[in-house]
Amino acid sequence: MLKNSITFIFIIFGTVSGLYSQTDSLLTNYANTINSDDLYKELKIIASKEFEGRETGKPGQKKAAQYIADNFKSNGLVAFNNEGYLQQFPAIVQNPFNVKFTVNGKNFELFKDFYFFPEFSDTTIHLDSILFVGYGINDSLYCDYSNKSICRNKVAIILSGEPIDKKKKSYLSKTEYMSAWTYNWKQKLTTAKAMGIQALLVADDEFDFKKDMIKQITKQKMILDIDDNNDINLPVFYISSQLANELLKNNRTYNKIKKARKKINSSGKSVSFITKSKIDIDVNIRGEKIQSENVIGYIEGSDLKDQILVISAHYDHLGKKDSVIYYGADDDGSGTSALLELAQAFSEAKKDGNGPRRSILFIAFAGEEKGLLGSKYYTRFPLFSLDSTVADLNIDMIGRIDTAHHGNPDYVYVIGSDKLSSDLHKINEEKNNTYTHLQLDYKYDDVNDPNHFYYRSDHYNFAKNNVPVIFYFNGVHADYHKPTDTIDKINFDKIEKISRLVFYTAWELANRDERIKVDSNKP
């Protein structure tokens, strides 16, 4: 009896092992259709002269959109409606011009002393005094607005961030992690608007670090042409410490912005005052309406088809400046080529009768370089309810090696994987341990990292809506946002391995019995 029972167990075990082996072999076969040769063929077209850098709203971007749509169609992906694969969205190009910023008779320069995002109406300000109101926070644990009556129709200076004690802990969160007052940029703006403040000047302690990057972004700023774009409409200027000091110089106690910050941080109590300084600001902004396009292909699931997995990348880049093309081979031609190969792999599985249980939406976003516009539009007007969207796997720049990993191409920065779902984080790690064996680097998950990459690609608009995300990224390099970001510098073996990791993770998300849980709430 014992001998027969053991034999039976071995038979069952062998049968189950065989089934798992067959499934694993099938999965690997589809993953292996994603290869460096095909990725090269795709990227050679996407990062070609013909597409002229794929700037949002320009002819090159529209050619690229049509190429991606044709690719989806040839691979058997379904168009999301009768209009085809292109989800059009309206935008306004805003060019700042005739910007004047004078304090006490001194002229200050845009991108040297201040910067702004042109998302407010034309503005003219002429005042003889200015209000300093701490960090601009109104919270039960710390408040800068105890005297609300003095705020109305004032221009106010506030400090970026929030007060921290000697141990570098926030007075609001009581930990080393900053609260939403630091990371939710709208919170301070909405509060200032409600207090009656006319315009806001943010003394940004990262101004020198940010100004060149912001200059690049705001050379030609776009906003979506939808009703909720200008929901605050408060003029906001981010200013250097030098400009802040000029504004405060007539106050005897706090004539330096550093003194005010130090006083608040040491005591945990607000400092507010009005100081005499003559400030003159004139900003005129004109807009041109354009249309751009997200490209969307759909693979319908089987028994769980009403649940949606999104796999995304942005295909736009910086375009053409005079005769110089910004090719964007890594940013984000690499992610776009990966997206096309992933769509092809899942399409092959579907044709073979091994399609996903959940539906998969492949989205190539435009407008990412203009402020995540394409993904903002999609999440504002989703094709499927965001409540039914299980996750977004976003791929942005995976073809180069940064200085921190010199000599080690087998890595990927994984950003945001456990911010909303511990399941998502575990699945990605398990698939990597089983199949791809990459070094998963979580450096940029640190909320105090000054690069704030979590907020800088299209996954963020899904995360804001409580959809779990992973952002796959290789870090910046010397050719980032330069014309020299070209195909000859791309490591295609690296794209292949990362793309396969995305495939294995997506396969699990699309086919597991239980939908991943939203159970995390990390800063």
BAKOL-731699 format. One record per residue (C-alpha): y, z, x; residue in three letters. Coordinates in steps of 0.5 Angstrom, whole numbers, plus 500, padded with zeros to 3 digits. Layout:
// residues N
YZXALA
...
END
This chain:
// residues 523
500500500MET
505502505LEU
503496509LYS
504491503ASN
511495502SER
513493509ILE
511486508THR
515485502PHE
521489505ILE
521484510PHE
520478506ILE
526480502ILE
530482508PHE
529475511GLY
531471504THR
537475504VAL
539474511SER
537467510GLY
542466504LEU
548470508TYR
546465514SER
547459510GLN
553461507THR
556463514ASP
554456516SER
557453510LEU
564456511LEU
564455519THR
563447517ASN
569447513TYR
573451518ALA
571446524ASN
574441520THR
581444522ILE
581441529ASN
586440535SER
585432535ASP
587432527ASP
593437528LEU
596433533TYR
595427529LYS
599430523GLU
604434528LEU
606427532LYS
608424525ILE
612431522ILE
616432529ALA
617424530SER
624421531LYS
623418524GLU
624424520PHE
630426524GLU
629433525GLY
628434517ARG
634437515GLU
634440508THR
638435504GLY
638429509LYS
634423509PRO
629425514GLY
627431510GLN
626427504LYS
621422508LYS
617428511ALA
617431503ALA
614424501GLN
609424507TYR
606431505ILE
606429498ALA
602423500ASP
597427504ASN
596432499PHE
594426494LYS
589423499SER
586429500ASN
585430492GLY
590436491LEU
592436484VAL
600435483ALA
603441479PHE
606437473ASN
607430471ASN
613429476GLU
608429482GLY
608434488TYR
615435489LEU
619441486GLN
626439486GLN
631445487PHE
639444487PRO
643447492ALA
650447495ILE
652446502VAL
658450504GLN
662449510ASN
667455512PRO
674452514PHE
681454515ASN
678461516VAL
684466519LYS
683473520PHE
689477523THR
690485524VAL
696488526ASN
699481528GLY
693479533LYS
688473531ASN
681474531PHE
675469532GLU
670467527LEU
663468531PHE
667472537LYS
669478533ASP
666477526PHE
662473522TYR
660472514PHE
656468510PHE
660464505PRO
656466499GLU
663468495PHE
669465492SER
675463496ASP
679469499THR
686471500THR
687478503ILE
694481505HIS
694489505LEU
698494510ASP
692499510SER
685500510ILE
679505508LEU
674507512PHE
668510508VAL
662512513GLY
656508512TYR
658506505GLY
652510502ILE
652513495ASN
645517495ASP
644524492SER
642526500LEU
648523503TYR
654520499CYS
660517502ASP
664516496TYR
666523494SER
673520492ASN
672514488LYS
679514486SER
681511493ILE
676505493CYS
679501488ARG
682494490ASN
682497498LYS
679493503VAL
673498506ALA
670499513ILE
663501513ILE
658502519LEU
651498519SER
645502518GLY
645510516GLU
646516519PRO
641519524ILE
640526527ASP
639528534LYS
632526534LYS
633519531LYS
631521524LYS
634519518SER
638524514TYR
636520508LEU
628518509SER
627525513LYS
623521518THR
624516524GLU
624510519TYR
630508516MET
631508508SER
633502503ALA
640503505TRP
639500512THR
634494510TYR
636492503ASN
643489504TRP
645488497LYS
644496496GLN
651497500LYS
654491497LEU
653493490THR
655500491THR
662497494ALA
663493488LYS
661498483ALA
667502486MET
672497486GLY
672495493ILE
676488494GLN
672486500ALA
667490505LEU
668490513LEU
661492516VAL
662494523ALA
655492525ASP
652495531ASP
648489533GLU
653484532PHE
653482539ASP
645481539PHE
646477532LYS
652473533LYS
650467536ASP
644466531MET
648467525ILE
653462528LYS
647457528GLN
645459521ILE
652458518THR
654452521LYS
652449515GLN
650454510LYS
647453503MET
646457497ILE
641455491LEU
645452485ASP
643457480ILE
646462476ASP
644468480ASP
646466486ASN
653469486ASN
651476483ASP
655480487ILE
661475489ASN
664481494LEU
667478500PRO
663481506VAL
665480514PHE
661483519TYR
665485525ILE
665487532SER
666494535SER
673491538GLN
675489531LEU
673495528ALA
677499533ASN
683495532GLU
683496525LEU
682504526LEU
687505532LYS
692508528ASN
688514526ASN
689520531ARG
682523530THR
677517529TYR
681511533ASN
674508535LYS
669506531ILE
664510536LYS
667516534LYS
666516527ALA
659514527ARG
658520532LYS
661525528LYS
657523522ILE
651523525ASN
652530529SER
654533522SER
650529517GLY
656529513LYS
661523511SER
667522514VAL
672518510SER
680516510PHE
685511509ILE
689508516THR
695504516LYS
693497519SER
696490517LYS
690486515ILE
691478513ASP
684474511ILE
684467508ASP
678464507VAL
677457504ASN
670455502ILE
668448499ARG
661446497GLY
657439496GLU
652439491LYS
645436494ILE
638436491GLN
632438496SER
624439495GLU
618443496ASN
612440496VAL
606443492ILE
599441492GLY
594445487TYR
586446488ILE
584449481GLU
579455482GLY
573456478SER
571463474ASP
577466477LEU
582460476LYS
588464473ASP
589468479GLN
593464485ILE
593464492LEU
599461496VAL
598458503ILE
605456505SER
609453511ALA
616450511HIS
617443513TYR
624443514ASP
628444521HIS
635443524LEU
636436523GLY
640431527LYS
647433531LYS
650426532ASP
645423536SER
641429538VAL
635430534ILE
632437533TYR
625436533TYR
622442531GLY
615441533ALA
613449533ASP
619451528ASP
615449523ASP
612443525GLY
606447527SER
605451521GLY
606444517THR
600441520SER
596447519ALA
598447512LEU
595440511LEU
589441515GLU
587447511LEU
589443504ALA
584438507GLN
578443509ALA
579447502PHE
579440499SER
572438502GLU
569444500ALA
571443493LYS
568436493LYS
562438495ASP
561443490GLY
564449494ASN
571450491GLY
574456491PRO
573461485ARG
581463485ARG
586457485SER
590455491ILE
597453491LEU
599449498PHE
606450498ILE
611446504ALA
618449503PHE
624446504ALA
631450506GLY
627455510GLU
632454516GLU
638455510LYS
636462508GLY
629461505LEU
632457499LEU
625453498GLY
621460497SER
627463493LYS
627458488TYR
619458487TYR
619465486THR
625465482ARG
622459478PHE
614460479PRO
609455477LEU
604461476PHE
606468474SER
607472480LEU
603477477ASP
597473478SER
599471485THR
594475489VAL
597473496ALA
601469500ASP
599467507LEU
605464511ASN
605460517ILE
611459521ASP
611457529MET
604458531ILE
604453537GLY
607456543ARG
606462547ILE
612467548ASP
613471555THR
610477552ALA
603473552HIS
604469558HIS
597466561GLY
594469554ASN
594463549PRO
589467544ASP
594471540TYR
598471534VAL
603476531TYR
601478524VAL
607481520ILE
606484514GLY
599485513SER
599492510ASP
606493507LYS
603492500LEU
595491501SER
591495505SER
585490503ASP
589484506LEU
590487512HIS
582489513LYS
580482511ILE
584479516ASN
582483521GLU
574483519GLU
575475519LYS
578475526ASN
573480529ASN
567475526THR
570468527TYR
576467531THR
577473536HIS
584473537LEU
589478539GLN
592481533LEU
599483535ASP
603488530TYR
609489535LYS
614486529TYR
611490524ASP
615496527ASP
621497522VAL
626498527ASN
624492531ASP
631489532PRO
629482530ASN
627483523HIS
622478523PHE
619480517TYR
625478513TYR
626471516ARG
621467513SER
618464506ASP
613470505HIS
619475504TYR
621472498ASN
614473495PHE
613480498ALA
620482495LYS
616481488ASN
610485490ASN
606480492VAL
602482499PRO
603477505VAL
601475512ILE
606472516PHE
602468522TYR
607467528PHE
607466535ASN
614469537GLY
620465540VAL
621461546HIS
626458550ALA
626452546ASP
627455539TYR
632452535HIS
633447541LYS
632439541PRO
627441546THR
622444541ASP
618438542THR
610436541ILE
609435549ASP
610443549LYS
605445543ILE
598448545ASN
594445540PHE
588449541ASP
592455539LYS
594452533ILE
587450531GLU
584458532LYS
590461528ILE
589456523SER
581457522ARG
583465522LEU
588463516VAL
582459513PHE
577465513TYR
582470511THR
584465505ALA
576463503TRP
575471502GLU
581472498LEU
579466494ALA
572468493ASN
571475493ARG
569479486ASP
575483486GLU
582482487ARG
586485493ILE
589491491LYS
597493492VAL
596500494ASP
601500500SER
608502500ASN
610502508LYS
617501510PRO
END
